[in-house]
């Protein structure tokens, strides 16, 4: 593995957390070094990071400059991205004209373009201004997006009271994403007095509208209320879900006590393909503070939605001598194709973070850290692991190298 990648790994493993701006900054420096040396793939990556503001301040001019350098070397991704930028700039100009004439959907679209930096530099304040124009006309999607700005504190600072009003207005018009956030606010007591019954009602409407994340929130609230009825000390609504253990676990002999070395000396595969969250051919791992920390090489996935480039960071912990342990991993999306990153009715696992737009399950894969996944695993034998993902999905991992270690 390249020295710069190893340096990145060492920095990443110095922290137990799975995110952080230092990751992007270090990744940008690594890519910039390779780009300056003439690597067209790295030139494209640097352009994407300038365009998305990852590891460096967003700068469309510099993004285009690096895309052009990669395109000059016949990098097809860069050529495609330059065509897309030109197309988006033309679309932005047409959208401005329609929005200024009072077309509510164009006002909303213009807010999205300023939010995402499509056809123009990203500008949260201008995005809010256009969302506000559309929200003032009763457009529920714009009310929701404006509510998100106030809820998350982007653009003009956090204002939970204003976020609640906007979510409620959008929710009452039947928008599932707003119903979901309104339910969360009632459940947490943010911006409104806590009311679990009302929270469940709004979450139920969101779930009926196709917003599946609402079902998980409803389950957590139901579990919390059940604990209360049973006399247990209540926990916050947003608590980590318990990971169910596999039905059976191995009972080791006195001569076979499992250690992190057993994991490190193996190269773990699933269906003959290397995995990114344990030592394998596509990552590098090290033991630190009684944990195994892994960071993968660049990976890419070609789907019906387009091309996604990402890395994976994993932390393996709580390894017992009888071979039971836990893995927490997240994917860091470096770049996602802007043309085809919107999916509809997809059954594929999403690699990175997403923004769900409607009940029809259209969503956009975004750069940045994806959701957290938890695996509960145990050694079936020295060359085989049995794992349960997110408490629901079981599968096996195997390693030819471990067979040698075990002899």
C-alpha positions as CSV (number, residue, x, y, z in Angstrom):
1,X,0.0,0.0,0.0
2,X,1.2,3.5,-0.8
3,X,3.1,5.4,2.0
4,X,0.5,8.2,1.9
5,X,-2.3,5.7,2.4
6,X,-0.5,4.1,5.4
7,X,0.0,7.6,6.8
8,X,-3.7,8.2,6.5
9,X,-4.4,4.9,8.3
10,X,-2.2,5.8,11.2
11,X,-4.0,9.1,11.7
12,X,-7.4,7.5,11.4
13,X,-6.6,4.8,14.0
14,X,-5.4,7.4,16.5
15,X,-9.0,8.1,17.2
16,X,-11.8,5.7,18.3
17,X,-14.5,7.7,16.6
18,X,-15.6,6.8,13.1
19,X,-15.9,10.3,11.7
20,X,-14.1,13.6,11.7
21,X,-13.1,16.5,9.5
22,X,-9.4,15.5,9.9
23,X,-10.1,12.4,7.9
24,X,-11.2,14.5,4.9
25,X,-8.3,17.0,5.3
26,X,-5.7,14.2,5.4
27,X,-7.4,12.4,2.5
28,X,-7.3,15.7,0.5
29,X,-3.6,16.1,1.1
30,X,-2.9,12.6,0.0
31,X,-5.0,13.0,-3.2
32,X,-3.4,16.4,-3.9
33,X,0.1,15.0,-3.7
34,X,-0.8,12.2,-6.2
35,X,-2.6,14.7,-8.4
36,X,0.4,17.0,-8.6
37,X,2.4,14.0,-9.6
38,X,0.2,13.6,-12.6
39,X,-2.2,10.8,-11.5
40,X,-5.4,11.4,-13.4
41,X,-7.6,9.5,-11.0
42,X,-6.3,11.6,-8.1
43,X,-6.8,14.8,-10.2
44,X,-10.4,13.8,-10.6
45,X,-10.7,13.1,-6.9
46,X,-9.2,16.5,-6.0
47,X,-11.7,18.1,-8.3
48,X,-14.6,16.2,-6.6
49,X,-13.3,17.3,-3.2
50,X,-13.1,20.9,-4.3
51,X,-16.6,20.7,-5.7
52,X,-18.1,19.1,-2.6
53,X,-16.0,21.0,0.0
54,X,-14.5,17.9,1.5
55,X,-11.2,18.4,3.2
56,X,-10.9,21.8,1.6
57,X,-13.1,24.9,1.1
58,X,-15.5,24.4,-1.8
59,X,-14.3,26.1,-4.9
60,X,-16.0,25.4,-8.2
61,X,-13.2,27.1,-10.2
62,X,-10.5,24.9,-8.8
63,X,-12.8,21.8,-9.1
64,X,-13.2,22.6,-12.9
65,X,-9.4,23.2,-13.1
66,X,-8.6,19.8,-11.8
67,X,-11.3,18.1,-13.8
68,X,-9.8,19.6,-16.9
69,X,-6.3,18.3,-16.0
70,X,-7.8,14.8,-15.6
71,X,-9.8,15.2,-18.8
72,X,-6.6,16.2,-20.7
73,X,-5.3,12.7,-19.8
74,X,-8.5,11.3,-21.3
75,X,-10.0,10.5,-17.9
76,X,-13.6,9.6,-18.9
77,X,-15.0,10.4,-15.4
78,X,-13.6,13.9,-15.6
79,X,-14.9,14.4,-19.1
80,X,-18.3,13.3,-18.0
81,X,-18.2,15.6,-14.9
82,X,-17.3,18.6,-17.0
83,X,-20.2,18.0,-19.3
84,X,-22.5,17.6,-16.3
85,X,-21.2,20.9,-14.8
86,X,-22.0,22.7,-18.1
87,X,-25.4,21.1,-18.2
88,X,-26.1,22.1,-14.6
89,X,-25.1,25.7,-15.2
90,X,-27.5,25.9,-18.1
91,X,-30.3,24.3,-16.0
92,X,-29.5,26.7,-13.1
93,X,-30.0,29.8,-15.4
94,X,-33.3,28.5,-16.7
95,X,-34.5,27.7,-13.1
96,X,-33.6,31.2,-12.0
97,X,-35.8,32.7,-14.7
98,X,-38.8,30.5,-13.8
99,X,-38.3,31.0,-10.0
100,X,-38.2,34.8,-10.3
101,X,-41.5,34.7,-12.2
102,X,-43.1,33.1,-9.2
103,X,-43.1,29.4,-10.1
104,X,-43.2,27.6,-6.8
105,X,-41.5,24.3,-7.9
106,X,-38.7,26.3,-9.5
107,X,-38.2,28.2,-6.3
108,X,-37.9,24.9,-4.5
109,X,-35.6,23.5,-7.1
110,X,-33.4,26.6,-6.9
111,X,-33.2,26.2,-3.1
112,X,-32.0,22.6,-3.7
113,X,-29.4,23.8,-6.3
114,X,-28.0,26.3,-3.8
115,X,-28.0,23.7,-1.1
116,X,-26.1,21.1,-3.1
117,X,-24.0,23.4,-5.2
118,X,-25.5,22.2,-8.5
119,X,-24.8,24.7,-11.3
120,X,-23.7,27.3,-8.8
121,X,-21.6,27.6,-5.7
122,X,-23.4,26.2,-2.6
123,X,-24.9,29.0,-0.5
124,X,-27.0,28.1,2.5
125,X,-28.4,31.6,2.9
126,X,-29.6,31.9,-0.7
127,X,-31.0,28.4,-0.4
128,X,-33.0,29.4,2.6
129,X,-34.3,32.5,0.9
130,X,-35.7,30.5,-2.1
131,X,-37.1,27.8,0.2
132,X,-38.8,30.6,2.1
133,X,-40.4,32.0,-1.0
134,X,-41.8,28.5,-1.9
135,X,-42.8,27.8,1.7
136,X,-44.7,31.0,1.7
137,X,-46.8,29.7,-1.1
138,X,-47.7,26.6,1.0
139,X,-45.3,24.2,-0.8
140,X,-44.8,21.3,1.6
141,X,-41.4,20.2,0.3
142,X,-40.0,23.7,0.7
143,X,-41.5,23.9,4.2
144,X,-39.7,20.7,5.1
145,X,-36.4,21.7,3.7
146,X,-36.5,25.1,5.4
147,X,-37.4,23.3,8.6
148,X,-34.3,21.1,8.2
149,X,-32.1,24.2,8.0
150,X,-33.5,25.5,11.3
151,X,-33.5,22.0,12.9
152,X,-29.8,21.3,12.0
153,X,-28.6,24.8,12.5
154,X,-27.3,25.4,8.9
155,X,-27.5,28.8,7.2
156,X,-28.8,31.0,10.0
157,X,-28.4,29.0,13.2
158,X,-30.5,26.5,15.0
159,X,-34.1,27.4,15.8
160,X,-36.1,24.4,17.0
161,X,-39.3,26.4,17.5
162,X,-39.2,27.6,13.9
163,X,-38.3,24.1,12.7
164,X,-41.3,22.6,14.6
165,X,-43.7,25.1,13.0
166,X,-42.4,24.3,9.5
167,X,-42.4,20.6,10.0
168,X,-45.9,20.7,11.4
169,X,-47.2,22.7,8.4
170,X,-45.5,20.3,5.9
171,X,-46.7,17.3,7.9
172,X,-50.3,18.5,8.0
173,X,-50.1,18.7,4.2
174,X,-49.1,15.0,4.1
175,X,-45.4,15.1,3.5
176,X,-43.8,11.9,5.1
177,X,-40.3,13.3,5.7
178,X,-41.8,16.2,7.7
179,X,-44.1,13.8,9.6
180,X,-41.1,11.8,10.5
181,X,-39.2,14.8,11.9
182,X,-42.2,16.1,13.7
183,X,-42.6,12.7,15.4
184,X,-39.0,12.8,16.4
185,X,-39.4,16.3,17.9
186,X,-42.4,15.1,20.0
187,X,-40.5,12.1,21.1
188,X,-37.4,14.0,22.2
189,X,-39.1,17.1,23.5
190,X,-37.1,19.3,21.2
191,X,-39.0,22.5,20.2
192,X,-42.2,21.2,21.8
193,X,-43.3,19.5,25.0
194,X,-42.5,15.8,24.9
195,X,-45.5,13.6,24.0
196,X,-44.9,10.0,23.1
197,X,-48.5,9.3,22.0
198,X,-48.4,12.2,19.5
199,X,-44.9,11.2,18.4
200,X,-46.2,7.7,17.6
201,X,-49.1,9.1,15.7
202,X,-46.9,11.2,13.4
203,X,-44.3,8.5,13.0
204,X,-47.1,6.1,12.0
205,X,-48.3,8.5,9.3
206,X,-44.8,8.8,8.0
207,X,-44.4,5.0,7.9
208,X,-47.7,4.6,6.1
209,X,-46.4,7.2,3.6
210,X,-43.4,5.0,2.9
211,X,-40.8,6.6,5.2
212,X,-39.4,3.3,6.6
213,X,-37.0,4.9,9.1
214,X,-40.1,5.9,11.0
215,X,-40.8,2.2,11.9
216,X,-37.5,2.0,13.8
217,X,-38.3,5.1,15.8
218,X,-41.7,3.7,16.6
219,X,-40.1,0.5,17.8
220,X,-37.7,2.4,20.0
221,X,-40.4,4.4,21.6
222,X,-42.5,1.3,22.2
223,X,-39.6,-0.4,23.9
224,X,-39.0,2.7,26.1
225,X,-42.6,2.7,27.2
226,X,-42.5,-1.0,27.8
227,X,-39.5,-0.5,30.1
228,X,-41.4,2.2,31.9
229,X,-44.4,0.0,32.5
230,X,-42.0,-2.7,33.8
231,X,-40.5,-0.3,36.3
232,X,-37.1,0.0,34.5
233,X,-35.2,3.2,34.5
234,X,-36.1,5.1,31.2
235,X,-33.4,5.7,28.6
236,X,-33.2,8.4,26.0
237,X,-35.2,7.7,22.8
238,X,-32.1,7.8,20.6
239,X,-30.3,5.0,22.2
240,X,-28.3,2.3,20.6
241,X,-30.3,-0.7,19.7
242,X,-29.3,-4.0,21.4
243,X,-27.6,-6.4,19.0
244,X,-29.0,-9.8,19.1
245,X,-26.4,-12.6,19.6
246,X,-26.4,-15.6,17.3
247,X,-28.4,-18.5,18.6
248,X,-25.3,-20.6,19.4
249,X,-21.7,-19.7,20.2
250,X,-18.7,-22.0,20.3
251,X,-17.3,-23.4,23.5
252,X,-13.5,-23.4,23.1
253,X,-11.2,-25.9,24.5
254,X,-8.5,-24.9,27.0
255,X,-6.0,-25.1,24.1
256,X,-8.0,-22.8,21.8
257,X,-8.4,-19.3,23.2
258,X,-9.1,-16.7,20.5
259,X,-7.1,-13.5,20.2
260,X,-6.9,-10.5,17.9
261,X,-3.9,-12.2,16.3
262,X,-6.2,-14.9,14.9
263,X,-8.1,-12.1,13.1
264,X,-5.0,-10.3,12.0
265,X,-3.2,-13.3,10.5
266,X,-6.3,-14.2,8.4
267,X,-7.6,-12.6,5.2
268,X,-11.4,-12.6,5.6
269,X,-13.7,-13.2,2.6
270,X,-17.4,-13.3,2.1
271,X,-18.5,-15.4,-0.9
272,X,-14.9,-15.5,-2.0
273,X,-14.7,-11.6,-2.0
274,X,-12.5,-9.7,0.5
275,X,-14.5,-7.7,3.1
276,X,-13.6,-4.2,4.1
277,X,-14.3,-4.4,7.9
278,X,-11.8,-7.1,8.8
279,X,-8.2,-7.9,7.8
280,X,-8.3,-8.7,4.1
281,X,-6.7,-8.0,0.7
282,X,-8.4,-4.6,0.5
283,X,-7.6,-3.0,3.8
284,X,-5.0,-2.5,6.5
285,X,-5.6,-3.1,10.2
286,X,-3.8,-2.6,13.5
287,X,-4.4,-3.3,17.2
288,X,-4.8,-0.2,19.3
289,X,-6.1,0.2,22.8
290,X,-7.5,-3.4,22.9
291,X,-9.3,-2.8,19.6
292,X,-8.7,-3.7,16.0
293,X,-9.0,-0.7,13.7
294,X,-9.2,-1.2,10.0
295,X,-9.3,1.3,7.1
296,X,-9.9,0.1,3.6
297,X,-8.4,1.0,0.3
298,X,-10.5,3.0,-2.2
299,X,-13.5,0.9,-3.3
300,X,-16.0,1.5,-6.0
301,X,-19.5,0.1,-6.7
302,X,-21.2,0.1,-10.0
303,X,-25.0,0.0,-9.5
304,X,-28.1,0.8,-11.5
305,X,-27.8,4.2,-9.8
306,X,-24.3,4.9,-11.1
307,X,-20.7,4.8,-9.8
308,X,-19.9,5.3,-6.1
309,X,-16.3,5.6,-4.7
310,X,-15.9,5.0,-1.0
311,X,-13.6,3.8,1.8
312,X,-14.6,1.8,4.9
313,X,-13.5,2.3,8.5
314,X,-14.2,-0.4,11.1
315,X,-13.5,-0.9,14.8
316,X,-13.4,-4.5,16.1
317,X,-13.9,-4.7,19.9
318,X,-14.9,-6.8,22.9
319,X,-13.1,-9.9,21.7
320,X,-13.7,-12.6,24.3
321,X,-11.5,-15.7,24.7
322,X,-14.2,-17.9,23.4
323,X,-14.2,-16.0,20.1
324,X,-17.1,-13.6,20.4
325,X,-16.6,-10.0,19.2
326,X,-18.4,-6.9,17.8
327,X,-17.6,-4.9,14.6
328,X,-18.8,-1.3,14.1
329,X,-18.2,0.1,10.6
330,X,-19.2,3.0,8.4
331,X,-18.5,3.8,4.8
332,X,-17.0,7.2,3.7
333,X,-18.3,8.1,0.3
334,X,-15.6,10.1,-1.5
335,X,-17.6,10.7,-4.7
336,X,-21.0,9.7,-6.2
337,X,-22.1,10.3,-9.7
338,X,-24.4,13.3,-9.8
339,X,-26.4,12.2,-12.8
340,X,-27.5,8.8,-11.7
341,X,-27.1,8.9,-8.0
342,X,-30.9,9.1,-7.5
343,X,-32.5,5.8,-7.1
344,X,-36.1,4.7,-7.1
345,X,-37.5,1.5,-5.4
346,X,-34.0,0.1,-5.0
347,X,-33.4,-2.9,-2.9
348,X,-29.6,-2.4,-2.8
349,X,-27.8,-1.4,0.4
350,X,-26.9,2.2,0.3
351,X,-23.2,2.8,0.7
352,X,-23.1,6.3,2.0
353,X,-25.3,9.0,3.6
354,X,-28.6,9.7,1.9
355,X,-31.3,12.3,1.7
356,X,-34.8,10.7,1.3
357,X,-37.0,13.0,-0.7
358,X,-40.4,11.3,-0.8
359,X,-42.6,8.4,0.0
360,X,-41.7,6.8,-3.4
361,X,-38.2,6.2,-1.9
362,X,-36.2,8.5,-4.2
363,X,-32.9,9.2,-2.5
364,X,-29.6,10.7,-3.4
365,X,-26.3,9.2,-2.3
366,X,-24.2,11.9,-0.8
367,X,-20.5,12.2,-0.1
368,X,-19.6,11.8,3.6
369,X,-20.0,9.2,6.3
370,X,-22.8,6.7,5.8
371,X,-24.9,5.1,8.6
372,X,-23.3,2.9,11.2
373,X,-23.5,-0.9,10.9
374,X,-23.0,-3.4,13.7
375,X,-21.9,-7.0,13.3
376,X,-21.9,-9.5,16.2
377,X,-19.6,-12.3,15.2
378,X,-18.1,-15.5,16.7
379,X,-15.6,-18.1,15.5
380,X,-17.2,-21.3,14.3
381,X,-13.7,-22.6,13.9
382,X,-10.3,-21.1,13.3
383,X,-11.1,-20.4,9.6
384,X,-14.8,-19.5,9.8
385,X,-16.8,-16.6,11.4
386,X,-20.5,-16.5,11.8
387,X,-21.9,-12.9,11.9
388,X,-25.2,-11.2,12.5
389,X,-25.6,-7.8,10.9
390,X,-27.7,-5.1,12.6
391,X,-29.4,-7.8,14.6
392,X,-31.2,-9.3,11.6
393,X,-29.1,-10.8,8.9
394,X,-26.8,-13.8,9.4
395,X,-23.9,-14.8,7.1
396,X,-20.5,-16.6,7.2
397,X,-16.9,-15.3,6.6
398,X,-14.1,-17.6,5.7
399,X,-10.3,-17.3,5.4
400,X,-7.9,-19.8,3.7
401,X,-5.0,-18.3,5.6
402,X,-6.6,-19.1,8.9
403,X,-6.6,-22.8,8.0
404,X,-2.8,-22.7,8.0
405,X,-2.7,-20.8,11.3
406,X,-4.9,-23.4,12.9
407,X,-2.8,-26.4,12.0
